[in-house]
């Protein structure tokens, strides 16, 4: 398979081993994208984030969260990058062994004047790219339920000593606080 011309398209719930896409893959970029269709009023601001979890599905450490206000986690193995901060670079070989899973989410920024919901978000997707920028995997989320303010796009997880990616698409109406609480993070 030529990853430059043939990214693997995942459906909801599907997973794929990264080693089948590019053997020896050490670094990936997780890119988020979406369209906002909002005729009037303030623009919805979505914030991508990644949460690092232990084998029990809980926060690996108190600071195991990266987003625009805390751009690095796991001693820099996970880094929020890009001019618009809609990319997260992951150095797979530098992820601590205690981290079993990385969960990639986006939430409506609660600090905007009228934050809104995912009701106006269309074509939300997540992509995995190799170091050269070639797209390896893409998952387009289904339309979210009315009132959703945070969404789990997908997860990168260890399986038999290798990394796999699973397409999720779970929506939450309680925003970043609900999704963070699910995984044992305490937000200040």
C-alpha positions in Angstrom: 0.0 0.0 0.0 1.3 3.5 -0.9 0.4 5.7 2.1 0.8 8.8 0.1 -2.0 7.9 -2.3 -4.0 5.4 -0.3 -4.7 6.3 3.3 -6.6 3.7 5.2 -10.1 4.9 5.8 -11.5 3.7 9.1 -15.2 3.4 10.1 -16.5 3.9 13.6 -15.1 1.2 15.9 -12.5 -0.1 13.5 -8.8 -0.4 14.4 -5.5 -0.9 12.7 -2.0 -1.8 13.7 0.4 1.0 12.8 3.0 -1.6 11.8 0.8 -2.7 8.9 0.8 0.8 7.5 4.5 1.6 7.8 6.9 -0.9 9.5 9.3 0.8 11.8 7.1 3.9 12.3 8.6 5.8 15.3 6.9 9.2 15.0 3.4 10.2 13.9 1.4 13.4 13.7 -2.3 13.3 14.6 -4.1 16.0 12.7 -7.7 17.2 13.5 -10.0 18.9 11.0 -13.6 20.1 10.7 -15.9 22.6 9.1 -18.0 25.0 11.1 -21.4 25.9 9.6 -22.7 28.8 11.7 -24.7 31.5 9.9 -24.7 34.1 12.8 -23.3 34.6 16.2 -19.9 33.8 17.6 -17.8 31.2 16.0 -17.5 27.8 17.8 -13.9 27.3 18.9 -12.8 23.6 19.1 -9.8 22.6 21.1 -7.9 19.4 20.3 -6.3 17.5 23.2 -4.7 14.2 24.0 -4.9 12.3 27.3 -2.4 9.7 28.3 -3.8 6.8 30.2 -2.5 3.8 32.2 -3.5 0.2 31.8 -6.6 0.8 33.9 -7.8 3.6 31.5 -7.1 6.3 34.1 -4.8 9.4 33.9 -1.2 8.2 33.7 -0.1 11.3 35.7 -1.6 14.5 36.8 -0.1 16.4 33.9 -0.6 13.6 31.3 -2.8 15.9 29.2 -1.7 18.1 26.3 -3.7 20.9 24.6 -3.1 24.6 23.7 -2.5 25.7 27.3 -0.2 22.8 28.1 1.5 21.8 24.9 3.7 18.9 26.1 3.2 15.7 28.0 5.4 12.7 28.8 8.5 14.8 28.9 7.9 16.0 25.4 7.0 12.7 23.8 3.6 14.2 23.0 3.5 17.8 21.7 0.7 20.0 20.4 2.1 21.7 17.3 1.1 23.6 14.2 0.2 27.2 13.6 -3.4 26.5 14.5 -2.5 23.9 17.1 -4.7 21.3 15.5 -1.8 18.8 15.3 -0.3 16.6 18.0 3.1 15.0 17.4 3.7 11.7 19.1 7.2 10.1 19.4 6.0 6.5 19.9 9.3 5.1 21.1 9.5 7.9 23.8 6.1 7.2 25.3 6.7 5.8 28.9 5.9 2.1 29.3 3.3 2.9 31.9 1.2 4.7 29.2 -1.1 2.1 27.7 -3.3 4.5 25.7 -3.5 8.0 24.2 -7.0 9.3 23.7 -7.5 12.1 21.2 -10.4 14.4 21.9 -11.7 17.8 20.9 -13.9 20.0 23.0 -15.7 23.3 22.6 -13.7 26.0 24.3 -15.7 26.9 27.4 -13.9 30.2 27.7 -15.5 31.9 24.7 -18.4 34.3 25.1 -21.0 31.8 23.8 -19.2 28.5 23.4 -21.8 26.6 21.4 -21.8 22.9 20.6 -20.8 20.4 18.0 -24.3 21.0 16.4 -22.6 23.3 13.9 -19.5 21.1 13.2 -19.5 19.1 10.0 -16.9 16.7 8.5 -14.9 16.4 11.7 -12.0 14.0 11.2 -8.8 12.8 12.5 -5.7 11.8 10.5 -2.5 10.0 11.3 0.5 11.1 9.3 4.1 9.8 9.1 7.1 12.0 9.5 7.1 13.1 5.8 3.5 14.2 6.1 2.0 11.3 4.2 -1.5 10.5 5.4 -1.7 6.9 6.7 -5.1 6.8 8.3 -8.3 8.9 8.3 -11.5 8.7 10.3 -14.4 11.0 9.7 -16.7 11.2 12.7 -20.4 10.6 12.4 -22.6 13.6 13.1 -22.7 14.2 16.9 -25.8 14.2 19.0 -27.6 17.5 19.7 -25.8 19.4 22.5 -22.5 17.5 22.3 -19.6 19.7 23.6 -16.7 17.2 23.6 -15.9 14.3 21.4 -13.5 11.4 21.6 -12.1 11.1 18.1 -9.9 8.0 18.6 -7.3 6.2 20.6 -3.8 5.0 20.1 -3.1 2.0 22.3 -0.5 -0.7 22.9 -1.4 -4.2 21.8 1.0 -7.1 22.1 4.0 -4.8 22.1 2.8 -2.7 19.1 0.7 0.4 18.6 -2.8 0.3 17.2 -5.3 3.1 16.4 -9.1 2.8 17.0 -11.7 5.1 15.5 -14.1 6.1 18.3 -16.5 9.1 17.9 -18.0 9.1 21.4 -19.8 12.4 22.2 -20.2 14.1 25.6 -22.6 16.8 26.6 -20.7 17.8 29.7 -17.7 19.2 27.8 -14.1 18.8 28.7 -14.9 18.4 32.3 -17.0 15.3 31.6 -14.5 13.6 29.3 -11.6 14.5 31.6 -13.5 13.1 34.6 -14.2 9.8 32.8 -10.4 9.2 32.6 -9.5 10.5 36.1 -8.2 13.9 35.3 -9.0 16.8 37.6 -9.3 20.2 35.9 -8.5 23.3 37.8 
